[in-house]
């Protein structure tokens, strides 16, 4: 195992720890997002602002597990064979790699950097504050492209504040910050202005993607105003899989793409239209899935239809600040992990007889629905040569934060770039 230095390392990397075989990593979520706001080469200095986060000191409440072997067997018998085989393989891998970490460093090691916790007075009003701050964004989620006309991109200025009267002015068009410095967007509100910091060389498209029915009816692109001639080496998706608990909590919307079939078609279309296949070694797709067999099957179908194979599976194990899984590793009702499927172009030999490479990403949980920003990890594993990052292009779909150098799209794409989420330097 390779232990990352902890002294001042927050300034340089979000990877606290990695194994020599590059199969196991410990990541810090807030730092991964902070560093993703900087251009390559800027990591030598600390991000000027720190992202507000939360603490996770104890495991999550867990539904009662079967108390006897017979009861457990009855539950397992109701799970389809293919699903049980998949979960058993993931459970076994996670347990083995997690035990290796504990043997190497125990619970005394650093599992995350110190976090900037949301001030207590803000936490109390989190729900109402979020609803107010992102009201316009949530309204925009119900909109779909209504015109096949190509709107010119909005080019932001990094030397002055870019003012808009409403987020609707940004809806469905390309917004670019081509500068090597961050740009500021101010959106006027009756209750106070909203400020968003746009990373250098970042582009985004705010709004809902076009559903299959709208694509046929209005002849619009899946991603509004993004020509199919625009190609990317990396496409990362975090689809809004139908989820009853998420809908009940109103943390974020899933209703725009409720049908699994629609999500599958949307993903297929994005891969066909925007994945750059000229260099097979630099063509990568990542799809976050839930622990629902239906979401995985939808992802499998989208990859297969785009002639992509699952070459890797990245498992994000969620832990507390002292490294304890937030849920039992062998739990039947809820799992302490999420799986990212990595697809690459099929080869003539494919993966005949071989299984996808598994990697374990261990990270202390963060604010609801916030995932690690994987820019650093993708660059290290797919786009680097002798410690030099190669030139590549990336598209993140259903994003909830922006990344320097990447193109991001989704109906909540600006959420964590709002200034209320960041502490002042």
Residue pairs with C-beta under 8 A, 6 or more apart in sequence:
1 17
1 18
1 19
1 20
1 24
1 100
1 101
1 104
1 105
2 17
2 18
2 19
2 20
3 17
3 105
3 109
4 13
4 15
4 16
4 17
4 18
6 16
6 110
9 16
10 28
10 31
10 46
10 113
11 43
11 44
11 45
11 46
11 47
12 43
12 44
13 31
13 35
13 43
13 376
14 27
14 28
14 29
14 31
14 32
14 35
14 372
14 373
14 376
15 25
15 26
15 27
15 376
15 377
15 380
16 26
16 27
16 28
16 110
16 111
16 112
16 113
17 24
17 25
17 26
17 101
17 105
17 109
17 362
18 24
18 25
18 26
19 25
19 97
19 100
22 359
22 381
23 97
23 357
23 358
23 359
23 360
24 97
24 100
24 101
24 359
24 360
24 362
25 359
25 360
25 361
25 362
25 377
26 101
26 111
26 362
26 363
27 361
27 362
27 363
27 372
27 377
28 112
28 113
28 363
28 364
29 53
29 112
29 363
29 364
29 365
29 366
29 370
29 371
29 372
29 373
30 50
30 51
30 53
30 113
30 115
30 116
30 366
31 113
32 372
32 373
32 374
32 375
32 376
33 51
33 370
33 373
33 401
33 416
34 47
34 49
34 50
34 51
35 43
35 47
35 373
35 375
35 376
36 199
36 373
36 375
36 376
36 401
36 403
36 404
37 47
37 182
37 197
37 199
37 402
37 403
37 404
38 47
38 199
38 200
38 404
39 180
39 199
39 200
39 201
39 404
39 405
40 379
40 389
40 405
48 425
49 197
49 422
49 423
49 424
49 425
50 116
50 422
50 423
51 116
51 416
51 421
51 422
51 423
52 116
52 117
52 118
52 421
52 422
52 423
53 115
53 116
53 117
53 118
53 366
53 367
54 115
54 117
54 118
54 366
54 367
55 115
55 117
55 321
56 319
56 320
56 321
56 326
56 364
56 365
56 366
57 320
57 321
57 322
58 320
59 320
59 324
59 325
59 326
59 327
60 326
60 327
60 334
62 327
62 328
62 331
62 333
62 334
63 333
63 334
65 72
65 328
65 331
65 332
65 333
66 72
66 74
66 75
66 332
72 332
75 332
76 84
76 332
79 87
80 293
82 293
83 293
86 293
86 296
87 291
87 335
90 313
90 315
90 337
90 339
90 358
91 329
91 330
91 335
93 315
93 358
93 360
94 315
94 317
94 329
94 337
94 360
95 329
95 330
97 360
98 317
98 325
98 329
98 360
98 362
101 323
101 362
102 323
107 322
107 323
107 324
109 323
111 319
111 320
111 321
111 322
111 323
111 362
111 364
112 321
112 363
112 364
116 423
118 126
122 129
122 420
129 420
131 138
132 189
132 191
133 194
133 418
133 420
134 412
134 415
134 418
136 166
136 167
136 168
136 187
137 167
137 206
137 411
137 412
137 414
137 415
138 253
138 411
138 412
140 167
140 168
140 171
140 206
140 207
140 208
140 411
141 207
141 208
141 253
141 256
141 411
141 412
142 208
142 256
143 171
143 172
143 207
143 208
144 208
144 210
144 211
144 214
144 256
145 172
145 207
145 208
145 210
145 214
145 218
145 220
145 221
145 224
146 218
147 218
147 220
148 218
148 219
148 220
150 225
150 227
151 172
151 173
151 174
151 225
152 173
153 173
153 174
153 175
153 176
153 203
153 225
154 170
154 173
154 174
154 175
154 176
155 176
155 178
156 162
156 175
156 176
156 177
156 179
156 183
156 185
156 198
157 179
157 183
158 177
158 179
158 180
158 181
158 182
158 183
158 200
161 184
161 185
161 186
162 183
162 184
162 185
162 186
163 185
163 186
163 187
163 188
164 170
164 185
164 186
164 187
164 188
165 187
165 188
166 187
166 188
167 187
167 206
167 414
170 185
170 206
171 206
171 207
172 205
172 206
172 207
172 224
172 225
173 205
173 224
173 225
174 203
174 204
174 205
174 225
174 226
175 198
175 203
175 204
175 205
175 206
176 202
176 203
177 183
177 198
177 199
177 200
177 201
177 202
177 203
178 201
179 200
179 201
180 200
180 201
181 200
182 197
182 198
182 199
182 200
183 197
183 198
183 200
184 195
184 196
184 197
184 198
185 195
185 196
185 197
185 198
186 193
186 194
186 195
187 193
187 194
187 195
187 196
194 418
194 419
195 418
195 419
196 414
196 417
196 418
196 419
197 417
197 419
197 422
198 204
198 402
198 417
199 402
199 403
199 404
199 405
199 417
200 404
200 405
201 404
201 405
202 402
202 403
202 404
202 405
202 406
202 407
202 408
203 406
203 407
203 408
204 399
204 402
204 407
204 408
204 409
204 413
204 414
205 223
205 224
205 225
205 226
205 407
205 408
205 409
205 410
205 413
206 409
206 410
206 411
206 413
206 414
207 224
207 409
207 411
208 256
208 411
209 222
209 223
209 224
209 257
209 266
209 397
209 409
209 410
210 218
210 220
210 221
210 222
210 223
210 224
211 256
211 257
211 262
211 266
212 262
212 265
212 266
212 269
214 220
215 221
215 222
215 269
221 227
221 228
221 273
222 266
222 269
222 270
222 273
223 270
223 274
223 397
223 409
226 274
226 407
226 409
228 273
228 274
230 274
230 407
231 274
231 275
231 276
231 278
231 393
232 274
232 275
232 276
232 393
232 394
232 395
232 407
233 276
233 279
233 282
233 283
233 284
233 383
233 392
233 393
233 394
234 284
234 285
234 286
234 378
234 382
234 383
234 392
234 393
234 394
234 395
235 270
235 271
235 274
235 275
235 284
235 285
235 286
235 394
235 395
235 396
235 397
236 285
236 286
236 374
236 378
236 394
236 395
236 396
236 397
237 267
237 270
237 285
237 286
237 287
237 288
237 396
237 397
237 398
238 288
238 371
238 396
238 397
238 398
238 399
238 400
239 257
239 263
239 267
239 287
239 288
239 295
239 298
239 299
239 397
239 398
240 252
240 253
240 254
240 256
240 257
240 263
240 398
241 254
241 260
241 263
241 289
241 290
241 292
241 295
241 298
242 254
242 258
242 260
243 254
243 290
246 252
246 254
246 369
247 254
247 255
249 368
251 368
251 369
252 369
252 400
252 412
253 411
253 412
256 411
257 263
257 266
260 294
260 295
260 298
261 298
263 298
263 302
264 298
264 301
264 302
264 305
267 287
267 298
267 299
267 302
268 301
268 302
268 305
268 306
270 395
270 397
271 285
271 302
271 303
271 305
271 306
271 308
272 306
274 395
275 283
275 285
275 306
276 282
276 283
276 393
277 283
277 345
280 344
280 345
280 347
282 382
282 383
282 390
282 392
283 344
283 345
284 342
284 343
284 344
284 378
284 382
285 303
285 306
285 308
285 342
285 343
285 344
286 314
286 340
286 341
286 342
286 343
286 374
286 378
287 299
287 302
287 303
287 340
287 341
287 343
288 338
288 339
288 340
288 371
289 295
289 296
289 299
289 338
289 339
289 340
289 341
290 338
291 334
291 335
291 337
291 338
291 339
296 339
296 341
299 341
300 310
300 341
303 309
303 310
303 341
303 343
306 343
307 345
307 346
308 343
308 344
308 345
308 346
309 343
309 344
309 345
309 346
309 347
309 350
309 351
310 341
310 342
310 343
310 351
310 356
311 342
311 343
311 344
311 351
311 356
311 357
312 341
312 342
312 356
312 357
312 358
312 359
313 339
313 340
313 341
313 342
313 356
313 357
313 358
313 359
314 339
314 340
314 342
314 358
314 359
314 360
314 361
315 337
315 338
315 339
315 340
315 358
315 359
315 360
315 361
316 337
316 338
316 339
316 340
316 361
316 362
316 363
316 371
316 372
317 325
317 336
317 337
317 360
317 361
317 362
317 363
318 325
318 326
318 327
318 336
318 337
318 338
318 363
318 364
318 365
319 325
319 326
319 336
319 362
319 363
319 364
319 365
320 326
320 364
320 365
321 364
323 362
325 336
326 336
326 365
327 334
327 335
327 336
328 336
329 336
338 371
340 374
342 356
361 372
361 377
363 372
369 400
370 400
370 416
373 401
373 403
375 394
375 403
375 406
378 394
379 389
379 392
382 392
383 389
383 390
383 392
384 390
393 407
394 403
394 405
394 406
394 407
395 406
395 407
395 408
395 409
396 403
396 406
396 407
396 408
396 409
396 410
397 409
397 410
398 409
398 410
398 412
399 408
399 409
399 410
399 412
399 413
400 410
400 412
400 413
400 415
400 416
401 408
401 413
401 415
401 416
401 417
402 408
402 413
402 414
402 417
415 421
